[in-house]
Amino acid sequence: MFMLAFIPMQDLLVMAVPLLLSLVIHEYAHGRVALAFGDPTAKHNGRLTLNPLAHLDPIGTLALFLVGFGWARPVPVNPANLHPRRLGDIMVSLAGPLSNLALAVLSGVLLRVLLLAGDPEWPVYEPGKTMLLWTMAVNLILCIFNLIPLFPLDGHHILRESLPVHVRAGFMQWQVRYGQILLLALIFVPRLLNRPGPIQAVFRFVIEPATRLVLLLPGGAGP
């Protein structure tokens, strides 16, 4: 549902289409898996499409380019239509992050092909390299960030449906009351304190190693 894009503005402009496409595919994956488990709500609401206009939230899109934090319109899902309900809810929630993981892998493969077969003199070589690097990075962030078990992220739904029935109501009450506050603190407090936060940790321990692997670089390099 949400994404983070702490990216320099010059790269953000190059990444506009891939960034928005990643959000669209994330939401489309939720709707497609929901339909597979018996819930046609997204289809009936015109959301089972890759048309960006059906998924993008105007405020969330604007915020993405102004403050590096944005979101798409969540795909509507009726859990009562899912069969089996709990497994369906978990799989629908997993679908978004897994779609971003798939995009990250695809971007890494295409980048490797570009580096092996491309010509640095091509006009599209450097923009293509930058675009694929950031597409890989952004989708890894999307995948990991959305698995955080805080409301309203996908990880919250996965954890909720994995809990015993007798503790689920209390968990939901706590999440609705405090989940979004903790989530915003997780995002903005490190930035306000000018200290490394979870996003920087993702870059250090996930994205930088993935980039070194794709580029076949020694340790210490990043996108």
C-alpha positions, 0 to 999 in steps of 0.5 A: 500500500505504502512506499518509501522513496528517499531518492535524490530528486534528479534520480526521482525524475528518471524513476517516475514511471518505474516508481508509479508502475511498482505501486500499480503492480503492487495493488494489481497483485492484491486484486488478482490474488483476491479474485483467485481466492473468490473475491471479485470486489476489486474486479467489480470496482474496476481495479483489476487493471494495470491502468495507473489512473485506477490505482494512483492516489492524487495526494499520495502521488504528489507526496511521493515527489515532494517528500519522498513518501507516497501511496496508492489507493488500496485495492478493496478486498472483502475477506468474507468472500475469500475461501479459505478466508484466513489463508486467502487473506494471508495470500492476498496480503503477501501478493503485493510484496511478492510482486515487488520482489519479482520486479526487483529480481527482473530489474536486476536481471535486465540490468545485468544483461544491459551491462554485459551486452550494452554499449556505454556509448548508447544514449539510453545506456546510462539512463537505463542503468540508473532506472534499473538500479533504482527500480530494483532498489525501490521494489526491495524497499516496497517488499520489505517495508510492506511486510512490517507488521504495523497497521495498515501495512500488509505485514499487519494483515499477515500477522493478524491472520496468523494469530490465534482467534482469541487474541486477534481482537485485542491485537486489532484494537492495539494496532488501530490505536497505535500502529499508524503512529508507530509507523510514522515515527519509524519513517520520520523520527530518524530523518528529524534526528538526522540519524540512520533509520530502518530505510538506511538499514535496508540499503546497507544490509539488503540493497547494497549487497544486491547491487554489488551482486548485480554489478559484480562490485567489491564490498562498499559500493551502492546504487 
